[in-house]
Amino acid sequence: MKKDPREINLFEVSPTKNKSTVTDKVKTTDVNILLNRVRHSKKTEFKKRIIFSSLLILATSLVCFFFLI
């Protein structure tokens, strides 16, 4: 094994070393929260599509009705 040319100074306190311990904490997210968010967004998207489709069908049927009269 080779010797490391760097010397270790035990009395020197570096702020970057202190920050590294704080940033080493693992951030976790609850999977259920993410799944519920996806389900909710799918439901709202489906409702928007249903409303848009029904309004489009209503508009075309009204145009056809007044065109035939």
ABEGO torsion letter per residue (X at the ends): XBBBABBBBAABBBAAAAAAAAAABBBBBBAAAAAAAAAAAAAAAAAAAAAAAAAAAAAAAAAAAAAAX
